[in-house]
Amino acid sequence: MLAPLIVQATFIAASAVLIEASLSFLGVGIPAQTPTWGNIMAEGRNFVAVAFHIILYPGILLATTVLAINLLGDGLRDALDPRLSRQL
């Protein structure tokens, strides 16, 4: 029962990161003076024609973080689920 809970917890954590970044980007999340990926990308909207990397790099790091959290959950599920080790 632990393996599905770990996968669910990591999925919720990844979703929370995305929701926070989305709300911060829209301006309804964490205050603007706090540096988050969503706030950085929101402030970079004004400079996208001149310096697109202000939005590109935080977006790549956000996607990488969410992917890493999901892969961590899948790896822990594979390591902790005894049914999967019998199938190999």
N, C-alpha and C positions, 0 to 999 in steps of 0.2 A: 504494500500500500504506500510505501514511502516514495517509490520511484515516480508514480503519477503526480504525487503532491509536489515533488521537486520540479518536475516539468511545468506544472501549473504555476508554481511560484516564480520560476524564471520567466515564463510568458507574461505574467502580471507585471514583473519588474521591468521587462522590456517595453511593455505597453505604457507603463507609468513614465518612463523616460521619453517616449514619443509624445505622450499627451502633454507633459510639462513643456517640451520644446515647442509643440504646436501652440499651446496657450500663450507662452512667452512671445512667440513670433507674432501672434495676433494682438498682443498688448494687454491681455487679461490674466496673465500668469504672475510670475514672480516680478517684483518691481524692476523697472528699466535699469537702475543703477547696479543691479546684481548681474555679474557676467554669467550667462547661461548660453547654450548653443542657440536657443530660440531668440534670445535678446541680441546676440551678436549678428545673427542673420537678419533680424528685423532692422537693426541699425545699418547694416550693409546694403539694404535695398536701395538707398539713395545713391550709392556709389557703384552699382552693378555695371554700369556702362564703362566706368573708368577702371575699376578694380574688382573684377568678378570673383577673385580668390577670397574676398571677405565673406562671401556666401558659400563658395565651393568647399573650402577646407572644413568649416564647422559641419556642413552637411555630410561630408564624407566621414568625419569622425563620429557623428551621430549614428549614421548607418552602420559603421563598423562596431560601435558599442552595442547596438541592439542585436546585431548578428552574433557578436561574441557572447552576449548573455544567453541567447537562444542556443548556441552551440554548447555552452557550458551546461545548460540544463539537459540537453540531449546526451552529452557525455556522461554526466552523473547518472542519468537514467540507465544508460548502457552498463555502467559500472555497478550499479546497485540492484538491478533487476535480475534475480536468479533465473528466471525463465529464459532470458536472452542468452545466458551463458550455456544452457543445456542445448540450445538449438545449433550452436556452432559445432 
